[in-house]
Amino acid sequence: MATQLGEAKSSIELVISWEALPADFQLEDEPVENTGQPLLAGALRESLEISGFIQPQMLIASNFGLCATINGQFVAKAPDWVYVPSVNQVLGERKSYTPNLDGHIPAIVMEFLSDTEGGEYSFKRTYPPGKWFFYEQILQVPIYVIFDPNGGLLEFYQLENRRYELKQPDENGRHWIDSMGLFLGTWQGTKEARTGYWLRWWDEAGNLLLWAVEQIEQERQQKERLIAYLQSQGIDPNNLQ
């Protein structure tokens, strides 16, 4: 399956086809550069899983190859986090994902800035293309997020007229994602011995989607309040039938 993409500012015509990852293909991306990136990606998935958001047909992954073939040359990029609403086949393990061949185009891709110079903003068109160009022009992912874990800056880009436009957050500093029915924003605190900025989810009513440790603490506090109330009414919680 192939499609043609005409460049608005260039006479170059790109022929895009959707083919599976070759068995001997090596991703150009370097290994994860610090221990914080897997924690950030895992935390995003954890709260979605606990809240019951994740369904079997969805694909949520990190450092995972997204594939396309451009003018006969195979390209794969591994975003730090990706969400695909629906895949054609539910598999226990995947090595890569080719949009249109394997299912829907990703709804969101995220890149976490590291201490070294990255290609998150690269619009390089020649082979191998830059990440920005690949997500925007080839895959046409509706939402592209670039997050700086050190400074807490969240850049939220939305595809409009085939170009990414930077969007400003709402009064709470969050961005509404219609395809997920959730807000995305930043949060500062500690998880798994990492203190700093995190990306978090909020539901439509503004409730934070909790991590497991937060849910356990919330349940503990609710239990303590119930015990205190029963005792104030002269009821021994240990003798309840």
N, C-alpha and C positions, 0 to 999 in steps of 0.2 A: 504494500500500500504506500503510495507516494503522493505528496502534495507539493505545490509550487508556492514560493513566497516571494512576492515582488517587493523590493526595497523602495521605500518612499523617497529616499535621498540618494539612491544609487541605481545604476542600470543593471547591476548584478542580480541575476535571478537564482535563488536557492531552490534546489530540488531536495525535498525532505522525504525520507522513507522511514518506516518504523519496523526495525528488525531486532531480533533477540541478541543478547550479549554473546559475542563469540567466546568459545571456551578458553582461548588463550589471550584474551584481552586484559591488559593491565590498566587500572585506573590511574590517571595522571596525578590525582590528588595525593598529597603527602599524608602519612598517618596523623592521627589526632595529636595536636601540638602540646596540649596540656590536659591535666586531669579534670579540669573544670568543665570542659565541653561535654563529655559524656554525662556528667551530673545534670547539666542544664537540659540536655535532651531527654534524659530519663525522668526528670521532674515534670516536664511538660506532658509526657505520656502517663505518668503515674496518676495525676489528678483526674485526667480524662477517664482512665480505667476505673478508678474508685467511684466516680460519679455515674458510671454506667453509660457513658457516651459512646465508647468504642463498640462497634458491631463487627461481626465476622468478615463482612465484605470490604471493610476499610483496610487501608495500608498506612501504617505509621512507622517510620523508620529513621535512622540517623546514619550518616556516612554510608550511604546506600546508592548504588549507581542508577541514575536516570539516563536512558539511552535514546539516541536518535542517529540516523545516518544522513549526512549532509553532503550533497553532490558526490555520493559514493564513498564518503569517508565516515567511518563509524566514530561517534563521539559519546562519551559517558561522563557525567558530572555527579559528584557525591555531595549533596547538600548536608549541612549539619542536622537538619530536621526536615521531614517532608510528610505531608498528609494527603492521601488520595482517598476520595469519598467512596469509590467503588471499583473493585477489580473484577475481571471476568471469571477468575478461578481462585478459590481460597486455598492457599498452600501453607503448609507448616513452616517452610523455609523458602526464602527467595534470595538469589544472588544479585538480582537486578530487576529493573522494571522499565518496560518500554511502553509509553503512553500510546493509546489507540490500539496497539497490538494486545496489550495485557489488560487494558481497562481505561478508566477515565484519566484525563490530564490531571496532574496534581493541583489541588486547590490552593495550597500554600507550600512555599519552600522558605527555609530560614538558613541564614549563615551567621555564625558567631565570630566576631572579630577576635583575632589572636594578637600576640605580641609581635609577630612577624608580618611583613607585608603580604597581604592576601590579594586574591583576584575577585573579591566580591563585587567590585565596581567596574570590572573589565568589560568593555564593549568591543573587544577585539573580534573581528569578523573572520579573519583568516584562520586556517586550521592550526592548532585546536582553538576553537572560539572561547572567548571569555565567559565567565559565569553569567554576568548580567545579560549579555547578548543571547546566550543559550536559553536562559529562563524566559526572557522577554520576547525574543523574536522567533525562536525555534519551538520551544514547548508552549509558549504563551500562557504561562502560569498566572492566574488572576492576581495573586498576592505574593509579594516578595518582601521578606522581613530581614533586615540587617541589624544585629544587636551587639552592642559593646558591653560585655559583662563587667569590665573594669569601671567604666564611667557611667554605665546605666542608660546610655542613649539607645532608644528604640526608633529605628527608621522603618516606616510602614509605607510600602509602595503598592499602588493598585494600578492594574492594567486598564488604560483608557485610550481608545483609538490607537491600539497597538504600541503604546508607550507607557512606561512606568511613571506614575505621578506620585510625588511625596504627599502623604495625607497627614493632617494635624489630628492629634488625639482630642477626645471630648473633654469636658470640664473635670473629669476624674483622671485624666491622663491615660485613657484606654481607647482601643480601636475596636469597633464592632465588626465581626466577621459573619456576614449573613449566611454563608454556606455551612457554618458550624453552629450558628445560633448562640455564639459566645463572644465575650469581649476578651481581648488580649492586652496586657499591660505589664508594667514592671513592678517589682516588689523587692524590698531590701530586708535581708535577714540571714538566718543561718539554717543550713540543712546539710547533713552528712559532713560536718566539720568544715564546710565552706561558708564563709560569711561574705556577703556582697549582694550584688543585684541578680535578680532572677526574672524570668518571664513567667507570668501566671495567667490563669484563666478565671473569668468571672461569668456567671450566668446572666440572663437577660434582666433579672431583678437586682443585679449588683452583688450577688453572693459569691464569695471566693470559693473556687473549687479546691477542696482541702487535699493535702498530702496525707499519707497514712498516719504519720506521727501526730499530725494536727488533729485528725479525726479521733485518734485514741485519747488525746488530751481533752478534746471537747466532750467525749463520752464520759471520761473520768470526772470532769467538772459537773456535768449534768447529774451524775450519780451522787456526788457529794452534796449538791443542792437538794436533791430529793431526800437524802438521808437527814439533812439538817431540817427540812420542812416536816418530815414525819416526827422527828424528835421534838420539834416545837409544838406538835399537836399531842404529845404524850404517847406516841406510838413507838414501840421498839422495832426498828427495821429487821432485826434478826428473828423476830417471832411472827413475821408475816406468813400467812398460809397461802 
